[in-house]
């Protein structure tokens, strides 16, 4: 039986160590295994391509700017503004892709995440767009857990 209920990219949730946050866009969910090319003595036809170390991109979160106090923005400010004067407080970040019933289809958990970049979209007097804030998080690694019911 083929499942006709494919996941859609606009139905997701995000949480930071228990605090839920709404975002317009989440990007940067990717993993890559790098390779090392090694030439072998006497073998001139090819190089051996050996697996090396895995790497990931930073997680990028975008949303309309929030005017009221936000624990997320406080975390970003203290981490980026304090530099290395204080220990960086890491958090596990979970991104859940949901089905049409609001049930989790896939869960990505990013371990020991911390903010490395905060930016606000350009302010333009000639346009009536929402002001967006972008938060970029570095992390150690992430895992992928598909729903047990899929």
ZILIN-V494853 format. One record per run of one state. SS is the DSSP state (H for helix, E for strand, L for the rest). FROM is the first residue (numbers start at 1). LEN is the number of residues. If there is no record, write none. Layout:
BEGIN
ss: <SS	SS>
from: <FROM	FROM>
len: <LEN	LEN>
END
This chain:
BEGIN
ss: <L	E	L	E	L	E	L	E	L	E	L	E	L	H	L	E	L	E	L	E	L	E	L>
from: <1	12	17	19	22	25	28	31	39	48	57	59	65	71	82	91	99	104	121	132	139	141	147>
len: <11	5	2	3	3	3	3	8	9	9	2	6	6	11	9	8	5	17	11	7	2	6	4>
END
